[in-house]
């Protein structure tokens, strides 16, 4: 992958974000990672990933973190609320605003199946349990699509912490869902970074051997 600057990665401390950092590091792609806690710094720095400690819920932290030349932003943030606020919408809003102000046009948002048109693709019980989180993720998706930035939204299904299978796929079809490992999601996101075809697309991600049900779909190749 050839870039004209660093990939600004929010959410690199763990999960999909950390796996993305690892993949980009092996490709010698410069990464600037925004992390909430310094606990993850040593591990990331061992990968030659530059880190800055800050909170995506604080717009000043986000603005100050985006130093130097940045070619694209990848956000995997979300999860448990802090001081009553969740980063799924507000944190991503701050990242999108900062990207627009800095003139960074490329933004990849890792969201979730169940958001937007994929609501009916996941079991009703799962949607009910995650309804408030998915509502915030959907707001972030819409804010990004309305921002004028060159976006890609990746909606992974049920996340697994097992080793990568290499069977992760993307589709434009909002009616299909399945599970996928975090490592395979990270691989798909990195492919999207290098793909013109993935620009201004909303894509579902799952393992082709972990599909829920028997629905047919067409794979989106990046």
C-alpha positions in Angstrom: 0.0 0.0 0.0 1.4 3.4 -1.0 0.4 6.4 1.0 1.3 10.1 1.0 1.1 10.4 4.7 0.2 8.5 7.9 -3.0 6.5 8.5 -4.6 8.1 11.5 -6.1 5.1 13.5 -8.6 5.6 16.3 -9.2 2.6 18.5 -5.9 0.9 18.2 -5.6 -0.2 21.8 -7.4 -3.5 21.3 -9.7 -5.6 19.0 -10.0 -4.8 15.4 -8.1 -1.5 15.7 -5.1 -3.2 17.1 -5.1 -5.8 14.4 -5.3 -3.1 11.8 -2.2 -1.5 13.3 -0.4 -4.8 13.1 -1.2 -5.4 9.5 -0.3 -1.8 8.4 3.0 -2.1 10.4 3.9 -5.3 8.4 3.2 -3.4 5.2 5.5 -0.5 6.4 2.6 1.9 6.3 3.1 4.8 8.7 0.4 4.8 11.4 -0.5 7.5 14.0 -2.7 5.9 16.6 -5.0 7.8 18.9 -5.4 5.8 22.1 -7.3 6.6 25.3 -4.8 5.0 27.7 -1.0 4.9 27.7 -1.2 1.2 28.7 -1.2 0.2 25.0 1.7 2.5 24.0 4.6 0.1 24.5 3.0 -2.7 22.4 2.1 -0.3 19.6 5.5 1.5 19.6 7.2 -1.9 19.3 5.4 -2.2 16.0 6.8 1.2 15.0 3.3 2.7 15.4 3.4 6.3 16.5 1.0 6.9 19.4 -0.8 9.9 20.9 -2.9 9.6 24.1 -6.2 11.4 23.9 -10.0 10.9 24.1 -12.1 10.9 21.0 -14.9 12.3 23.2 -12.8 15.5 23.6 -12.7 17.4 20.3 -9.6 19.3 21.4 -7.7 16.0 21.9 -8.7 14.9 18.5 -7.7 18.1 16.7 -4.4 18.2 18.5 -3.7 14.5 17.7 -3.9 15.0 14.0 -0.4 16.3 13.5 1.6 16.0 10.3 0.4 14.7 6.9 -2.5 12.3 7.2 -3.7 10.4 4.1 -6.7 8.6 5.7 -8.5 8.1 8.9 -9.7 4.7 10.2 -12.0 4.6 13.2 -12.9 1.5 15.2 -13.9 3.3 18.3 -17.0 2.4 20.4 -17.9 0.3 23.4 -18.6 1.1 27.0 -19.7 4.6 27.9 -17.4 7.0 29.7 -19.0 9.5 32.0 -22.4 8.6 30.5 -21.2 9.2 26.9 -20.4 6.6 24.3 -17.9 7.2 21.6 -19.9 5.3 18.9 -21.5 8.6 17.7 -19.9 11.5 19.5 -16.3 10.3 19.3 -16.7 9.5 15.6 -18.4 12.9 15.0 -15.3 14.6 16.5 -13.1 12.5 14.2 -15.1 13.3 11.1 -15.2 17.0 11.9 -11.5 17.1 12.5 -10.9 15.2 9.2 -12.9 17.8 7.3 -11.2 20.7 9.0 -7.8 19.3 8.3 -8.6 18.4 4.7 -8.3 14.6 5.1 -10.8 13.3 2.6 -10.6 9.5 3.1 -12.4 8.1 6.1 -13.1 4.4 7.0 -15.6 3.7 9.7 -15.9 0.3 11.3 -19.5 0.1 12.4 -21.6 -3.0 13.0 -24.2 -5.3 11.3 -27.6 -4.3 12.7 -27.1 -0.7 11.9 -29.1 1.0 9.1 -30.5 -1.3 6.4 -28.9 -4.3 8.1 -31.3 -4.2 11.0 -33.3 -7.2 9.9 -30.2 -9.2 9.0 -29.4 -10.0 12.6 -31.6 -12.0 15.1 -34.3 -9.8 16.7 -33.0 -10.7 20.1 -29.5 -9.5 19.2 -30.9 -6.2 17.8 -33.0 -5.6 20.9 -30.0 -6.1 23.2 -27.8 -3.7 21.2 -30.5 -1.2 20.0 -29.0 1.8 21.8 -25.5 1.1 20.6 -26.6 0.4 17.0 -28.6 3.6 17.0 -25.4 5.6 17.9 -23.5 3.7 15.2 -26.2 4.5 12.6 -26.0 8.2 13.6 -22.2 8.1 13.0 -22.7 6.4 9.7 -25.1 9.0 8.5 -23.0 11.8 9.8 -20.1 10.5 7.8 -22.1 10.0 4.6 -23.4 13.6 4.9 -20.0 15.0 5.6 -18.8 15.2 2.0 -15.8 13.0 2.9 -14.8 10.0 0.8 -16.1 7.3 3.0 -16.2 3.5 3.5 -18.4 2.0 6.1 -17.6 -1.6 7.1 -20.3 -3.4 9.2 -18.8 -6.6 10.6 -21.1 -9.3 12.1 -20.6 -11.1 15.3 -16.9 -10.7 16.3 -14.7 -13.6 17.3 -11.3 -13.4 18.9 -10.1 -16.6 17.3 -7.2 -16.7 14.7 -7.9 -15.4 11.3 -9.5 -17.9 8.9 -8.8 -15.9 5.7 -12.4 -16.4 4.7 -13.7 -12.9 5.5 -15.7 -11.3 2.7 -17.6 -8.1 2.0 -21.0 -7.6 0.4 -23.3 -4.7 -0.5 -26.3 -6.9 0.4 -27.8 -5.6 3.6 -29.9 -8.8 4.1 -27.0 -11.2 4.9 -25.1 -11.5 8.1 -22.7 -13.8 9.9 -19.8 -14.0 12.3 -16.2 -13.1 11.6 -12.9 -12.9 13.4 -11.5 -9.5 14.4 -8.3 -10.3 12.5 -10.3 -11.0 9.3 -12.2 -7.7 9.7 -8.9 -5.9 10.0 -7.6 -7.5 6.8 -10.8 -6.4 4.9 -10.4 -2.8 6.3 -6.8 -2.6 5.1 -7.9 -3.8 1.7 -10.5 -1.1 1.6 -7.8 1.5 2.3 -6.1 0.5 -0.9 -9.2 0.1 -3.0 -10.9 2.7 -5.2 -13.9 0.4 -5.5 -14.6 0.6 -1.8 -14.9 4.4 -1.9 -18.3 5.7 -0.8 -19.6 2.2 -0.1 -21.4 0.7 2.9 -20.3 -2.9 3.2 -21.3 -5.9 5.4 -18.4 -8.1 6.6 -18.6 -11.8 7.6 -16.9 -15.1 7.2 -18.3 -17.0 4.2 -18.3 -20.1 6.4 -20.1 -18.5 9.3 -23.2 -17.1 7.5 -26.5 -16.9 9.4 -29.1 -18.9 7.5 -28.9 -19.8 3.8 -29.4 -16.4 2.1 -27.6 -16.0 -1.2 -25.4 -13.0 -1.7 -22.8 -11.5 -4.0 -19.3 -10.9 -2.8 -17.9 -7.4 -3.2 -14.3 -7.6 -4.2 -11.8 -4.9 -3.1 
